Amino acid sequence: MQTLYRKYRAANFDQLIGQDHIVKIIKQSIIENRISHAYLFTGPRGTGKTSLARLLAKVLNCKDISPAGEPCNKCSSCNAINKGNFMDLIEIDAASNRGIEEIRDLKEKINFLPVEGKKKVYIIDEVHMMTTEAFNALLKTLEEPPQNVIFILATTEPHKLPLTIISRTQRFDFKQADNKSLNQKLKYIIDSEGFSIDEGALELIIRAGQGSFRDAETVLEKVLSSVDNGKNSKTITRSNIENILSFVSIEVVRNFIEALIANDLNRSLEVLHKVWEDGMNLFQFTKEVLDEVRVQLLKKVINPGANNQNKKLIMIIKEMNQASNEMKNNMLNILPVEIAIFNIVSDELPINKETKGITARNSVIKSEVPKDINPKITQEVKKEVKEVIPDKKQEKVIEEKIEDKKVIIQKDNSNIEEQFKKIKENWSEILIKVREFNHFLTAILTSAKLDIKEGEIVFSVNSTFHKKRLDNVETKKILQKIIQELTGENIDFQCIIQKVDLKNDSAMNNEKMVEDIFN
Ligand SMILES: [Zn+2]
């Protein structure tokens, strides 16, 4: 089957979308008959370099060029080129073995006259892949160009070409396809194939194409072949595309970003876990988030006013970018995103210092996951991670229980040392009990350090975010209640922010706890 990219390749200059700045100059040079003997087409993949090279070969050999400088697409040369069997158009892929041989032969064959057309045209694609030997051969040819031979060199990496080659060519830099051009081209193809499409759906294909006509058309092809499955509907909807490409819907992405901006840890974790459980590709999800934040940030820069959000948006970009990089090397690819969320949501302190506890905690978890991780373990870890979200219902029940028993907390500073000792002795039990109520609180406690400061029992935590959670009245009640049950002591405690070195705090046995919690 002919690919869409080939099928809808521009047949004349006007059909070549998105490179107007180049097309204009080339058409003018055709009209004025000022032809170079060597061209260099550079630019990202899928932007029309070889399409334009073929067009140029066609118009140079056309027997009936229009006054506007367009090929006729009717004469024998035009037809042969359109069918791909024109003897005087030689296409060489410099990246292939065959290409290397072809360039070696080039010197001998180059002086033969064109067989059926006016000009012999060599298109050398991926020219930066040529060997030094091949470059030297090519350079000789370019220095003394034979009559009626035209070279068109195409490359995505012009910086790898010798300057001696570049200086002997007329260079054109192709732009990445902009959204307007992609929109125009895709709409044309969709129309021609007898389909219709929602704007939202088209936007997704454009996004997936990332500035490349070829990539966007490949995505479209996938979509068309799955939508056109004998059913009557020939309308492509956004959800079609989301399903086919495993995209997360834009509403979900925006909801996630809103939650991050609002520092809403629970909501952002909920969204992430839902995406994960639905089997969506997390790498794709972070990419979608990055895309959307970038768009929002650009809008804010262009249209200032709510400037205070910019810092947050930039932070989301930084953290999510890092998460997507780390995902590849992580067995549990949700972890980097979770860490990113923690970092973003608790950003009042400098990132690196305050999140040390979390990072340490997660690296412990990571190291506890066996290398040849089996699906069952993943499943269990997944379940546990999910349970990290505090259960509001559960908290309410606990609150009621506490109310029932009317626990009265009395501050008793006379015996602080004794209380401290008891808490330490029972620490593991305390954490296990806390875990029954609230996994997330356990996670915070495992990264906290217990101490006595100025006659008071204190928890040192790494971030204001953790402090807020521990200082919460209900949370405090739960913890005090548990400590009272296990030690018989009514104690009060304070929460302070201080860098916590988990490794040196073996008395708290945190690593063991993390292991228990997550395994
Ligand atoms: Zn023609």
Residues whose N, C-alpha, C, O or C-beta is under 5 A from the ligand:
A	BS01	ZN	C62 K63 D64 P71 C72 N73 K74 C75 C78
